């Protein structure tokens, strides 16, 4: 696994319903940020703020235990800015504008 990055606190759209988890481990295998681990034969979230909202976990969960709005929110905006060399922002500001945070 590569470098683990923690994004902005408490803005990720990741949702997990443990009662739907069957313990298939796909989320653990596909998550590039190590957000999921196995505990007591089910997936568990290590730290939600690590999620970069790529959507790999949700796309690979055949049981509907995971949902995430991939490609939205602050994490996606900051990643896009870093990749394109543009400003690293999600539009959040103090002027009362429609930011994501």
HELIX and SHEET records of a PDB file:
HELIX    1   1 UNK A   18  UNK A   20  5                                   3    
HELIX    2   2 UNK A   26  UNK A   30  1                                   5    
HELIX    3   3 UNK A   48  UNK A   50  5                                   3    
HELIX    4   4 UNK A   56  UNK A   60  1                                   5    
HELIX    5   5 UNK A   73  UNK A   84  1                                  12    
SHEET    1   A 2 UNK A  15  UNK A  16  0                                        
SHEET    2   A 2 UNK A  66  UNK A  67 -1                                        
SHEET    1   B 2 UNK A  36  UNK A  39  0                                        
SHEET    2   B 2 UNK A  42  UNK A  45 -1                                        
END                                                                             
